[in-house]
Amino acid sequence: MAANEHKNLTDINRHNPKGFENATNNTTLTKSEGTSATGTDGNLVWQSKALMGVSNYKMQGFSTGAANYHYGEDIADTKSPFEMAVDYGNSVVASGSLVPTNFFRIGQGCIIPEIAKVVSISGWLTSNNETVITIAICKVTPVEDVSTNVTPIVIDEIAVTGLGSNAKLARINETTITTSSLAAGDIIFPMIKETGGTGSSVFINLSVKTTTF
């Protein structure tokens, strides 16, 4: 009988864990929280990898709507990190660039500590006009001891129509990410523009969720 113990079986004779056949792809087996005082009565569950090793990066700011993209003020500015008033000089991210002095000192910039993947962008936007506001979540990959300009990469662009009042919140809920991969040391930050550049009063408050899976 000892030879038939699970620990003695070869790989080809071992079965998959409980629930494997019906588990959704890209999930991992874990134990639910449970309710006992000892913390041991949880059940085996298959959980999405997107919920494992998660980090959330908060981005909040305000802008006067313009046709070109604008990004956050330098950290030395008194309205940093919230005012997004620096003109990128272009309405297309791929057509412009930033010198390291600029992208490094954006008040809303967040440093990614390890290889990760963006899985969602969630939050709210308000605008006092009913125009289309586009938010670009961007990344740059700095290179040590190099001072040349860098063209940001768009992680995702989200277009949201304002509701004509800063008392009315429009939802941001993006789960299909254009360029999700992030490298350790990447800097991510938001830029914002308005169709027609009518000078609307725009506020954003969102969170970028990443996972290390």
C-alpha positions as CSV (number, residue, x, y, z in Angstrom):
1,M,0.0,0.0,0.0
2,A,2.8,2.4,0.8
3,A,3.8,2.5,-2.9
4,N,0.4,3.8,-3.8
5,E,0.6,6.8,-1.5
6,H,0.1,10.1,-3.3
7,K,3.7,11.2,-2.5
8,N,5.0,8.1,-4.3
9,L,3.0,8.5,-7.5
10,T,4.7,9.7,-10.7
11,D,3.5,13.0,-12.2
12,I,1.5,11.2,-14.9
13,N,-0.5,9.4,-12.3
14,R,-1.4,12.4,-10.2
15,H,-4.8,14.0,-10.6
16,N,-5.5,17.8,-11.0
17,P,-6.7,19.6,-7.8
18,K,-10.3,19.8,-6.9
19,G,-12.4,21.9,-9.3
20,F,-9.6,22.2,-11.9
21,E,-11.7,21.1,-14.9
22,N,-14.4,23.7,-14.4
23,A,-12.1,26.5,-13.2
24,T,-11.9,29.6,-15.4
25,N,-8.6,30.2,-17.2
26,N,-6.0,32.5,-15.6
27,T,-7.1,31.6,-12.1
28,T,-5.2,30.1,-9.1
29,L,-6.3,27.8,-6.3
30,T,-6.6,29.5,-2.9
31,K,-8.6,29.3,0.3
32,S,-11.5,31.6,1.1
33,E,-11.6,33.8,4.3
34,G,-14.0,31.8,6.4
35,T,-15.6,32.9,9.7
36,S,-14.1,30.8,12.5
37,A,-12.0,32.3,15.3
38,T,-9.1,30.0,14.3
39,G,-9.2,31.2,10.7
40,T,-9.1,27.7,9.3
41,D,-12.6,27.0,8.0
42,G,-12.2,28.6,4.6
43,N,-13.0,26.6,1.4
44,L,-10.9,25.9,-1.6
45,V,-11.7,28.4,-4.4
46,W,-10.4,29.3,-7.8
47,Q,-9.6,33.0,-7.8
48,S,-8.7,35.3,-10.7
49,K,-5.0,36.1,-10.9
50,A,-6.0,39.8,-11.5
51,L,-6.9,39.9,-7.8
52,M,-3.6,38.5,-6.6
53,G,-0.6,40.7,-6.0
54,V,-2.6,43.8,-6.8
55,S,-1.5,47.5,-6.5
56,N,-3.6,50.6,-7.0
57,Y,-2.2,53.9,-8.2
58,K,-4.4,56.9,-7.4
59,M,-4.5,59.8,-10.0
60,Q,-6.6,62.9,-9.2
61,G,-6.5,66.3,-10.8
62,F,-8.3,69.2,-12.6
63,S,-7.9,70.9,-16.0
64,T,-9.2,73.5,-18.2
65,G,-10.2,71.6,-21.3
66,A,-7.9,72.1,-24.3
67,A,-7.5,70.5,-27.7
68,N,-3.9,69.5,-26.9
69,Y,-3.1,67.0,-24.2
70,H,-2.1,68.6,-20.9
71,Y,-0.4,67.0,-17.9
72,G,0.3,67.7,-14.3
73,E,2.4,70.6,-13.0
74,D,6.0,70.3,-11.9
75,I,6.3,69.3,-8.3
76,A,7.9,72.7,-7.5
77,D,4.6,74.4,-8.6
78,T,2.2,75.4,-5.8
79,K,-0.7,73.7,-7.5
80,S,1.1,70.4,-8.0
81,P,0.1,67.6,-8.0
82,F,-3.5,68.4,-8.9
83,E,-3.4,71.0,-11.6
84,M,-3.0,69.6,-15.1
85,A,-2.0,72.7,-17.0
86,V,1.2,71.9,-18.8
87,D,0.7,71.8,-22.6
88,Y,2.0,68.7,-24.2
89,G,2.0,70.5,-27.5
90,N,0.1,67.8,-29.3
91,S,-3.3,66.1,-29.3
92,V,-1.7,62.7,-30.1
93,V,0.6,61.2,-27.5
94,A,2.8,59.4,-30.0
95,S,3.5,62.6,-31.9
96,G,5.1,64.4,-29.0
97,S,7.9,63.8,-26.4
98,L,9.0,64.9,-22.9
99,V,12.4,65.7,-21.6
100,P,13.3,63.7,-18.5
101,T,13.2,66.9,-16.4
102,N,9.5,67.1,-17.2
103,F,8.3,63.6,-17.0
104,F,10.3,62.9,-13.8
105,R,8.7,65.9,-12.0
106,I,5.1,65.5,-12.9
107,G,3.3,65.7,-9.6
108,Q,0.9,62.8,-10.4
109,G,3.7,60.5,-11.7
110,C,3.9,57.0,-10.0
111,I,6.9,54.8,-10.1
112,I,6.3,51.1,-10.8
113,P,8.5,49.1,-8.4
114,E,8.4,45.7,-10.2
115,I,7.3,44.1,-13.5
116,A,3.6,44.4,-13.6
117,K,0.5,44.5,-15.8
118,V,-2.3,47.0,-15.9
119,V,-5.7,45.2,-15.5
120,S,-8.2,48.1,-15.1
121,I,-8.6,51.8,-14.8
122,S,-11.6,52.9,-12.6
123,G,-12.9,56.1,-11.3
124,W,-15.0,59.2,-12.1
125,L,-14.9,62.4,-14.1
126,T,-16.9,65.7,-14.0
127,S,-17.2,68.4,-16.6
128,N,-19.3,71.5,-16.8
129,N,-19.9,70.9,-20.5
130,E,-21.2,68.0,-22.5
131,T,-18.1,67.5,-24.6
132,V,-15.9,64.5,-24.9
133,I,-13.0,64.4,-22.5
134,T,-10.1,62.0,-23.2
135,I,-7.8,60.7,-20.5
136,A,-4.5,59.1,-21.6
137,I,-2.8,57.0,-19.0
138,C,0.8,57.0,-20.2
139,K,4.1,55.4,-19.3
140,V,7.8,56.3,-19.9
141,T,10.7,54.0,-19.3
142,P,13.6,56.2,-18.1
143,V,17.2,55.3,-18.9
144,E,19.9,56.2,-16.4
145,D,22.3,59.0,-17.4
146,V,20.4,59.8,-20.6
147,S,18.9,63.3,-21.0
148,T,17.3,63.0,-24.5
149,N,13.5,63.3,-25.0
150,V,11.2,60.3,-24.5
151,T,7.9,59.7,-26.3
152,P,5.4,58.4,-23.8
153,I,3.6,55.1,-24.5
154,V,-0.2,55.1,-24.1
155,I,-1.3,52.5,-21.7
156,D,-4.9,53.3,-22.5
157,E,-7.0,56.2,-23.7
158,I,-10.5,56.6,-22.2
159,A,-13.1,58.9,-23.8
160,V,-15.9,60.1,-21.5
161,T,-18.7,62.5,-22.3
162,G,-19.2,65.2,-19.7
163,L,-22.6,65.6,-18.2
164,G,-22.8,69.4,-18.2
165,S,-22.3,69.9,-14.5
166,N,-19.4,69.4,-12.0
167,A,-22.1,68.1,-9.7
168,K,-22.7,65.1,-12.0
169,L,-20.2,62.3,-12.1
170,A,-19.4,60.3,-15.3
171,R,-18.1,56.8,-14.8
172,I,-14.6,55.7,-15.9
173,N,-14.5,51.9,-16.0
174,E,-11.9,50.4,-18.4
175,T,-10.9,46.8,-18.4
176,T,-9.6,46.4,-22.0
177,I,-6.1,47.8,-21.8
178,T,-4.2,48.8,-25.0
179,T,-0.6,48.4,-23.6
180,S,-0.8,46.7,-20.3
181,S,2.9,45.6,-19.6
182,L,5.0,47.7,-17.2
183,A,8.7,47.4,-16.4
184,A,10.3,48.0,-13.0
185,G,11.1,51.7,-12.8
186,D,8.5,52.8,-15.3
187,I,6.8,56.1,-14.6
188,I,3.0,56.3,-15.2
189,F,0.9,59.5,-15.3
190,P,-2.3,60.9,-16.8
191,M,-2.8,63.4,-19.5
192,I,-6.1,65.0,-20.5
193,K,-7.7,66.8,-23.5
194,E,-11.1,68.0,-24.6
195,T,-12.7,67.6,-28.1
196,G,-12.9,71.1,-29.5
197,G,-10.9,72.6,-26.6
198,T,-13.8,74.6,-25.3
199,G,-12.2,75.4,-21.9
200,S,-14.4,73.2,-19.8
201,S,-13.8,72.8,-16.1
202,V,-12.8,69.2,-15.8
203,F,-12.0,67.1,-12.7
204,I,-10.8,63.5,-12.6
205,N,-10.4,61.0,-9.8
206,L,-9.3,57.5,-10.8
207,S,-7.3,54.4,-9.8
208,V,-5.0,52.4,-12.0
209,K,-4.9,48.7,-10.9
210,T,-1.9,46.6,-11.6
211,T,-1.0,43.0,-10.9
212,T,2.3,41.2,-10.7
213,F,0.9,38.1,-12.5
